[in-house]
Amino acid sequence: MVLLNLSFNDNGKKTLNVEIIEDVMDEIRRERKTSMVLADEDIEEYITLDIVEGEKMDKKDRTHFMNTVIEKKNAFKADLC
């Protein structure tokens, strides 16, 4: 029987590797949104978008901006995974 230690020991405090990975992924997501704000990529319009509803719609029924945002989001997800 082989046991895997999937934790990191930091001076007696154990942290699961999964928690570390989730924290890194959250930081990458925050970094993406920060870079969008700094690049001034139509943030006012982005904030008002309902991306969840937009993803349910047909591509032809969405605005050009929403299509662009959803495509960038999907590309980001693919790179992140």
KABEL-V728559 format. One record per residue. SS is DSSP state (H for helix, E for strand, - for the rest). NEAR is the number of other ideal C-beta (glycine too) atoms within 12 Angstrom. D_CENTER is the distance of its C-alpha to the mean C-alpha in Angstrom with 1 decimal. Layout:
((SS,NEAR,D_CENTER) (SS,NEAR,D_CENTER))
This chain:
((-,3,37.1) (-,4,34.2) (-,6,32.0) (-,8,28.7) (-,11,27.7) (-,14,23.9) (E,16,24.0) (E,17,24.3) (E,12,27.4) (E,11,27.3) (-,7,30.9) (-,8,31.3) (E,10,27.9) (E,14,26.1) (E,18,22.3) (E,17,20.9) (H,16,18.9) (H,13,16.4) (H,17,15.8) (H,17,15.5) (H,17,12.9) (H,15,10.8) (H,16,11.5) (H,15,10.6) (H,19,7.1) (H,15,6.8) (H,15,8.7) (H,19,6.9) (H,19,4.0) (H,14,7.5) (H,16,9.2) (H,24,7.7) (H,21,8.7) (H,14,11.8) (H,16,12.7) (H,23,12.6) (H,16,14.9) (H,11,17.1) (-,13,17.5) (-,11,18.5) (-,19,16.8) (-,19,18.3) (H,18,16.4) (H,12,19.1) (H,17,18.7) (H,25,14.9) (H,14,15.3) (H,15,17.9) (-,24,16.0) (-,16,15.6) (H,25,12.9) (H,12,13.6) (H,13,17.3) (H,25,16.8) (H,20,15.3) (H,13,18.5) (-,17,20.7) (-,11,22.5) (H,16,21.3) (H,9,24.7) (H,13,24.5) (-,21,21.4) (-,20,21.8) (H,15,21.2) (H,20,18.6) (H,28,16.7) (H,21,17.1) (H,22,15.8) (H,30,12.6) (H,27,12.0) (H,19,13.0) (H,24,10.7) (H,24,7.6) (H,18,9.3) (H,14,10.2) (H,20,6.9) (H,17,6.2) (H,10,9.8) (H,13,9.9) (H,18,7.5) (-,10,9.7))
